[in-house]
């Protein structure tokens, strides 16, 4: 009897501790303590924060690699099965180089040149939960490694998750166009006379032109409304297209939107310069205008700082020409410096122009350190430049190793 009571007491104690541990986990999740494990770490052409683009589309040639850790999955390549069917992916990562953990409700985005806005209206890395989101181009997948471009992440960035970019769900313009197509198709099905038509009628010349490459059909309509459509809200009206009836309404709406932008934008830009006589006249554009597509803050497309012209000195051009392109099997036997990610000197020059044209300096450096040189690294190159009133000039491009040895 004594042994039975001891066993029973021992079981009760074990159950008690198990319940307590579960309660601790529940309380931790409720209080906001969430444990995450990086699925991999970025290997990037940007080694430091200085000079790294603030948005992924700023520097198209920028490249990175992401290898899924084996401790996450025994066979990491299985988790990537099917992802090669997508051209863009969302990368959710952690800003691990913030330094100070504190954050403020208002921040000063560099593009606003010192003006304050709420942190949640920006993509500032200094936020309560230092999570970043990048839309990266997926170049290829090899085994457990993703090869990316159009990135804005530095080397060593912890990646928390990967999701495919799906225009039908992630791009409102595409989603609205697909909804209108579905509505029109339902209306066409219910129209009188549709049931009497043949299922496989003989195609006319007009039908064949509709199916020809370059024309807008239901199959390739997504091509015209892709990521660029979301960002720029434009449409190639100079392209001759022949669309079926269920897309006519969509094309008319897009054409009306572009016409509206052409006529409205000059007046919108000169709102502060309108004369008193013009203000007294009733204008339809002064009232609440209809919403065409996706809207963003004005300072996104019209920031107070302008894009800079970028030029290279002859010395910088000759130094850049010495770099060898990235080699799949590593650097070949040569004394010349070589890139690890960039595939040519032209691609490197394009990347440098993209970085400098967006003015990577902070507001402090832009206002207080105008006469100082600016340094940043790109792949294996260390770039030195200076900024004028409306331009940036690259003075020299040296290999990172030789630059570090000189100090």
C-alpha positions as CSV (number, residue, x, y, z in Angstrom):
1,X,0.0,0.0,0.0
2,X,2.9,2.4,0.8
3,X,4.5,1.7,-2.6
4,X,1.2,2.3,-4.4
5,X,0.6,5.6,-2.6
6,X,4.2,6.8,-3.4
7,X,3.7,5.9,-7.1
8,X,0.4,7.8,-7.1
9,X,2.0,10.8,-5.4
10,X,4.9,10.8,-8.0
11,X,2.5,10.7,-10.9
12,X,0.6,13.6,-9.4
13,X,3.8,15.6,-9.0
14,X,4.8,14.9,-12.7
15,X,1.4,16.0,-14.0
16,X,1.6,19.2,-11.9
17,X,4.9,20.2,-13.4
18,X,3.8,19.3,-16.9
19,X,0.7,21.5,-16.5
20,X,2.8,24.3,-15.0
21,X,5.2,24.2,-18.0
22,X,2.3,24.4,-20.4
23,X,0.8,27.3,-18.5
24,X,4.2,29.1,-18.7
25,X,4.3,28.7,-22.5
26,X,0.7,30.0,-22.8
27,X,1.4,33.0,-20.6
28,X,4.6,33.7,-22.6
29,X,2.7,33.7,-25.9
30,X,0.0,36.0,-24.4
31,X,2.5,38.5,-23.0
32,X,4.2,38.8,-26.5
33,X,7.2,36.6,-26.0
34,X,7.4,34.7,-29.3
35,X,10.3,32.5,-30.1
36,X,11.5,32.4,-33.7
37,X,14.3,30.4,-35.4
38,X,16.0,31.8,-38.6
39,X,15.6,29.4,-41.5
40,X,18.8,30.7,-43.0
41,X,21.1,33.7,-43.3
42,X,21.7,36.0,-46.3
43,X,24.9,35.9,-48.2
44,X,24.9,39.3,-49.9
45,X,26.9,41.7,-52.1
46,X,26.4,44.3,-49.3
47,X,28.7,43.7,-46.3
48,X,27.8,46.8,-44.3
49,X,24.8,49.0,-43.8
50,X,26.5,52.0,-45.3
51,X,25.5,52.2,-49.0
52,X,23.0,49.4,-48.8
53,X,19.8,50.4,-50.7
54,X,16.8,51.2,-48.5
55,X,14.4,49.5,-51.0
56,X,14.9,46.4,-53.1
57,X,14.1,48.0,-56.5
58,X,16.8,50.8,-56.1
59,X,19.6,48.5,-57.2
60,X,18.5,45.8,-59.6
61,X,21.9,44.1,-60.1
62,X,22.3,43.6,-56.3
63,X,22.5,39.8,-55.6
64,X,22.3,37.5,-52.7
65,X,22.1,33.8,-51.8
66,X,19.9,32.2,-49.1
67,X,20.6,28.6,-48.0
68,X,18.0,26.9,-45.9
69,X,19.5,25.4,-42.7
70,X,19.4,21.7,-42.3
71,X,18.4,22.0,-38.6
72,X,15.0,23.4,-39.8
73,X,14.3,20.5,-42.2
74,X,16.2,17.2,-42.6
75,X,15.8,17.7,-46.4
76,X,15.7,21.5,-47.0
77,X,15.3,21.1,-50.7
78,X,11.9,19.5,-50.1
79,X,10.6,22.7,-48.6
80,X,11.5,24.6,-51.8
81,X,9.7,22.2,-54.1
82,X,7.5,24.2,-56.4
83,X,8.9,27.7,-55.5
84,X,10.8,27.8,-58.8
85,X,7.4,28.4,-60.6
86,X,7.4,32.0,-59.1
87,X,9.6,34.8,-60.3
88,X,9.4,36.9,-57.1
89,X,9.4,36.0,-53.4
90,X,8.7,37.8,-50.2
91,X,11.6,37.6,-47.7
92,X,10.7,38.2,-44.1
93,X,13.8,39.0,-42.1
94,X,15.2,40.6,-38.9
95,X,17.0,43.9,-38.8
96,X,19.9,42.6,-36.7
97,X,22.2,45.6,-37.0
98,X,19.9,48.2,-35.4
99,X,22.3,48.7,-32.5
100,X,19.9,50.3,-30.0
101,X,16.8,48.3,-29.2
102,X,14.7,51.4,-28.4
103,X,12.3,52.9,-31.0
104,X,10.2,56.0,-31.3
105,X,6.7,56.6,-32.5
106,X,7.9,59.2,-35.1
107,X,10.9,58.8,-37.4
108,X,12.7,60.9,-40.0
109,X,12.9,58.9,-43.3
110,X,15.9,60.0,-45.3
111,X,13.7,60.7,-48.4
112,X,11.7,63.2,-46.4
113,X,14.9,65.2,-45.6
114,X,14.3,65.6,-41.9
115,X,10.5,65.7,-41.7
116,X,8.8,63.5,-39.1
117,X,6.1,60.9,-39.8
118,X,4.7,57.9,-37.8
119,X,6.9,54.9,-37.8
120,X,4.0,52.7,-39.2
121,X,3.8,54.9,-42.3
122,X,7.4,54.1,-43.1
123,X,9.6,51.1,-43.6
124,X,12.1,52.2,-41.0
125,X,14.2,49.4,-39.4
126,X,13.8,51.0,-36.0
127,X,10.4,49.7,-35.0
128,X,8.9,47.8,-31.9
129,X,9.4,44.5,-33.7
130,X,12.4,44.9,-36.0
131,X,11.0,42.9,-38.9
132,X,11.8,43.6,-42.5
133,X,10.0,42.7,-45.7
134,X,11.6,42.5,-49.1
135,X,10.2,41.6,-52.5
136,X,13.2,39.9,-54.2
137,X,13.6,38.5,-57.6
138,X,14.1,34.7,-57.6
139,X,16.7,34.0,-60.2
140,X,17.1,30.2,-59.6
141,X,17.0,27.5,-57.0
142,X,19.8,24.9,-56.6
143,X,19.2,22.2,-54.1
144,X,18.7,24.0,-50.7
145,X,19.9,27.5,-52.0
146,X,17.9,30.4,-53.4
147,X,19.7,32.8,-55.7
148,X,18.1,36.3,-55.4
149,X,18.5,39.7,-57.0
150,X,16.9,43.2,-56.4
151,X,17.7,42.9,-52.7
152,X,18.3,45.3,-49.9
153,X,19.7,43.0,-47.2
154,X,23.2,42.9,-45.8
155,X,25.3,39.8,-45.4
156,X,24.4,37.8,-42.3
157,X,20.7,38.9,-42.2
158,X,18.6,36.3,-40.4
159,X,15.7,35.2,-42.6
160,X,12.5,34.1,-40.8
161,X,10.3,33.1,-43.7
162,X,9.8,32.9,-47.4
163,X,6.5,33.3,-49.3
164,X,5.8,33.4,-53.0
165,X,4.7,36.7,-54.6
166,X,1.4,36.1,-56.2
167,X,0.1,39.1,-58.3
168,X,-3.5,37.8,-58.1
169,X,-3.5,38.2,-54.4
170,X,-0.7,40.6,-53.6
171,X,-1.2,43.3,-56.3
172,X,-4.6,45.1,-55.9
173,X,-4.6,46.3,-59.5
174,X,-4.3,42.7,-60.8
175,X,-6.9,41.5,-58.3
176,X,-9.4,44.2,-59.3
177,X,-8.9,43.4,-63.0
178,X,-9.4,39.7,-62.4
179,X,-12.6,40.4,-60.5
180,X,-13.9,42.5,-63.4
181,X,-13.0,39.7,-65.8
182,X,-14.9,37.2,-63.8
183,X,-17.9,39.5,-63.6
184,X,-17.9,40.1,-67.3
185,X,-17.5,36.4,-68.1
186,X,-20.5,35.6,-65.8
187,X,-22.6,38.3,-67.6
188,X,-21.6,36.9,-71.0
189,X,-22.6,33.4,-70.0
190,X,-26.0,34.6,-69.0
191,X,-26.5,36.6,-72.2
192,X,-29.3,35.5,-74.6
193,X,-28.0,33.5,-77.6
194,X,-24.9,32.2,-75.9
195,X,-26.4,28.7,-75.5
196,X,-27.0,28.5,-79.2
197,X,-23.4,29.1,-80.2
198,X,-21.1,26.3,-81.2
199,X,-18.6,25.1,-78.6
200,X,-15.7,25.0,-81.1
201,X,-16.5,27.6,-83.8
202,X,-14.1,28.1,-86.8
203,X,-11.7,30.9,-85.9
204,X,-11.8,34.0,-88.0
205,X,-8.8,36.2,-88.9
206,X,-9.7,38.5,-86.1
207,X,-9.8,35.6,-83.6
208,X,-6.4,34.4,-84.8
209,X,-5.0,37.9,-84.3
210,X,-6.4,37.9,-80.8
211,X,-4.5,34.7,-80.0
212,X,-1.3,35.9,-81.6
213,X,1.7,36.7,-79.3
214,X,1.8,40.3,-78.2
215,X,-2.0,40.7,-78.0
216,X,-4.0,40.9,-74.8
217,X,-5.8,37.7,-74.1
218,X,-7.1,36.1,-70.9
219,X,-3.9,34.0,-70.8
220,X,-1.4,36.8,-71.0
221,X,-3.4,39.6,-69.3
222,X,-1.3,39.0,-66.2
223,X,1.8,40.0,-68.1
224,X,0.4,43.6,-68.6
225,X,-0.6,43.8,-64.9
226,X,2.4,42.6,-63.1
227,X,4.6,44.1,-60.3
228,X,5.5,47.2,-62.4
229,X,1.8,47.9,-62.9
230,X,1.3,47.9,-59.1
231,X,4.2,50.3,-58.6
232,X,3.9,52.7,-61.5
233,X,0.2,52.4,-62.3
234,X,0.8,52.8,-66.0
235,X,-0.2,50.9,-69.1
236,X,1.6,50.6,-72.5
237,X,-1.1,52.4,-74.6
238,X,1.3,52.7,-77.5
239,X,1.1,48.9,-78.0
240,X,-1.5,47.9,-80.6
241,X,-3.7,45.3,-78.9
242,X,-6.8,43.4,-79.8
243,X,-8.7,42.2,-76.7
244,X,-11.7,40.0,-76.4
245,X,-14.9,41.5,-75.2
246,X,-14.5,40.4,-71.6
247,X,-11.3,42.7,-71.4
248,X,-12.7,45.7,-73.2
249,X,-14.0,47.3,-70.0
250,X,-10.7,46.7,-68.2
251,X,-8.7,48.4,-71.0
252,X,-11.1,51.3,-71.1
253,X,-10.7,51.8,-67.4
254,X,-7.0,51.8,-67.6
255,X,-7.0,54.3,-70.5
256,X,-9.3,56.5,-68.6
257,X,-7.0,56.3,-65.6
258,X,-3.9,57.3,-67.7
259,X,-5.9,60.2,-69.3
260,X,-7.0,61.3,-65.8
261,X,-3.4,61.3,-64.6
262,X,-2.2,63.3,-67.6
263,X,-4.8,66.0,-67.1
264,X,-4.9,66.0,-63.3
265,X,-1.2,65.9,-62.4
266,X,-0.2,69.4,-63.6
267,X,-3.1,70.9,-61.6
268,X,-2.3,68.7,-58.6
269,X,1.3,69.8,-58.6
270,X,0.4,73.5,-58.8
271,X,-2.2,73.5,-56.1
272,X,-0.2,76.0,-54.0
273,X,0.2,78.3,-57.0
274,X,-3.4,78.6,-58.2
275,X,-4.5,82.2,-58.6
276,X,-7.6,83.7,-56.8
277,X,-9.5,83.8,-60.1
278,X,-8.9,80.1,-60.7
279,X,-9.9,79.3,-57.2
280,X,-13.2,81.0,-57.6
281,X,-14.1,78.9,-60.6
282,X,-15.8,75.6,-59.9
283,X,-13.6,72.7,-60.8
284,X,-14.5,69.0,-60.7
285,X,-10.9,68.1,-59.8
286,X,-11.0,70.2,-56.6
287,X,-13.7,68.0,-55.2
288,X,-13.2,64.5,-53.9
289,X,-11.9,62.6,-56.9
290,X,-12.5,58.9,-57.6
291,X,-9.9,56.4,-56.6
292,X,-8.0,54.9,-59.6
293,X,-6.0,51.9,-58.5
294,X,-3.5,51.9,-55.6
295,X,-2.6,55.1,-53.8
296,X,0.5,56.0,-51.8
297,X,1.8,59.0,-49.9
298,X,2.8,61.8,-52.2
299,X,6.4,61.9,-50.8
300,X,7.0,58.4,-52.1
301,X,6.8,59.4,-55.7
302,X,7.7,63.1,-55.2
303,X,10.2,63.2,-52.4
304,X,11.8,66.6,-51.3
305,X,15.2,65.2,-52.4
306,X,15.8,64.7,-56.1
307,X,17.6,61.9,-57.8
308,X,21.3,62.5,-58.4
309,X,23.3,62.2,-61.6
310,X,26.2,59.7,-61.1
311,X,29.5,60.0,-62.9
312,X,32.9,58.2,-62.7
313,X,36.4,59.7,-62.9
314,X,38.7,58.1,-65.5
315,X,40.7,56.6,-62.7
316,X,37.6,55.0,-61.1
317,X,36.6,53.6,-64.5
318,X,40.0,52.0,-65.1
319,X,40.0,50.6,-61.5
320,X,36.5,49.1,-62.0
321,X,37.5,47.5,-65.3
322,X,40.2,45.5,-63.5
323,X,37.6,43.5,-61.6
324,X,36.8,40.0,-63.0
325,X,33.1,38.9,-63.1
326,X,31.8,36.3,-60.6
327,X,32.9,32.8,-61.5
328,X,30.8,29.8,-60.6
329,X,33.7,27.7,-59.4
330,X,35.3,30.6,-57.5
331,X,38.0,33.1,-58.5
332,X,40.2,31.8,-61.3
333,X,44.0,31.8,-61.0
334,X,44.6,35.5,-61.6
335,X,46.1,38.5,-59.7
336,X,43.2,40.7,-60.7
337,X,40.4,41.2,-58.2
338,X,37.2,39.4,-58.8
339,X,33.6,39.9,-57.8
340,X,31.7,37.3,-55.8
341,X,28.2,38.1,-56.9
342,X,28.3,40.7,-59.7
343,X,28.6,39.2,-63.2
344,X,30.3,42.0,-65.1
345,X,31.8,45.4,-64.7
346,X,28.8,46.9,-66.4
347,X,26.6,45.3,-63.9
348,X,28.8,46.7,-61.1
349,X,28.7,50.2,-62.6
350,X,24.9,50.0,-62.9
351,X,24.6,48.9,-59.3
352,X,26.8,51.8,-58.1
353,X,24.7,54.3,-60.1
354,X,21.5,52.9,-58.6
355,X,22.8,53.2,-55.1
356,X,24.2,56.7,-55.5
357,X,21.4,58.2,-57.6
358,X,19.0,57.5,-54.6
359,X,21.4,59.4,-52.3
360,X,22.3,56.8,-49.6
361,X,23.4,59.4,-47.1
362,X,21.6,60.0,-43.9
363,X,20.0,63.4,-43.2
364,X,22.8,64.2,-40.8
365,X,25.5,63.5,-43.4
366,X,23.5,65.3,-46.1
367,X,23.2,68.5,-44.0
368,X,26.2,68.5,-41.7
369,X,28.9,66.6,-43.6
370,X,28.5,67.9,-47.2
371,X,32.2,68.3,-47.8
372,X,33.2,64.8,-46.6
373,X,33.9,61.7,-48.7
374,X,31.5,58.9,-48.7
375,X,32.6,55.2,-48.5
376,X,30.6,52.0,-49.1
377,X,31.3,48.5,-50.2
378,X,29.7,46.6,-53.0
379,X,30.5,43.0,-53.4
380,X,34.3,42.9,-53.2
381,X,34.8,46.5,-54.2
382,X,35.3,49.5,-51.9
383,X,33.8,52.6,-53.4
384,X,34.9,56.2,-52.6
385,X,32.8,59.1,-53.8
386,X,31.8,62.6,-53.0
387,X,28.5,64.5,-53.5
388,X,27.8,67.8,-55.2
389,X,24.7,69.8,-55.4
390,X,22.9,67.6,-57.8
391,X,25.4,64.8,-58.6
392,X,27.6,62.1,-57.1
393,X,31.1,61.4,-58.5
394,X,32.9,58.1,-57.9
395,X,36.6,58.8,-57.2
396,X,38.0,55.4,-56.9
397,X,37.1,51.7,-56.7
398,X,39.5,49.4,-54.9
399,X,39.4,45.8,-53.8
400,X,38.1,45.5,-50.2
401,X,41.2,43.5,-49.0
402,X,43.7,46.0,-50.3
403,X,41.6,48.8,-48.8
404,X,41.7,47.1,-45.4
405,X,45.4,46.5,-45.5
406,X,46.1,50.2,-46.1
407,X,44.8,51.0,-42.6
